[in-house]
Amino acid sequence: MAVLTYDRPARSSPAFSAPAIVAVICAVASFFFGAGLGLLLAIVAIVAGAIGVIMALSPNVRGGIASIISILAGVVGILAAVVKIFI
């Protein structure tokens, strides 16, 4: 009788999602540019952060906390852009 063996696939660690990384980069960059581009980058950070939070619900994807922080930084970036417009 033949004996069959089963090799389990190697378990990979969860990786950061691309939207989470984009959200962090856009949130940080929104503070270093003028009002128009800063506002645009802050909006992109909020949208990408929301997508990152949704994707982080999967056990194979990381970046939920980074996405939430990026959303908050995007809101602050919008406020900073509005202040830059009036000053």
Secondary structure, 3 states (H helix, E strand, C coil): CCCCCCCCCCCCCCEECHHHHHHHHHHHHCCCCCHHHHHHHHHHHHHHHHHHHHHCCCCCEECHHHHHHHHHHHHHHHHHHHHHHHC
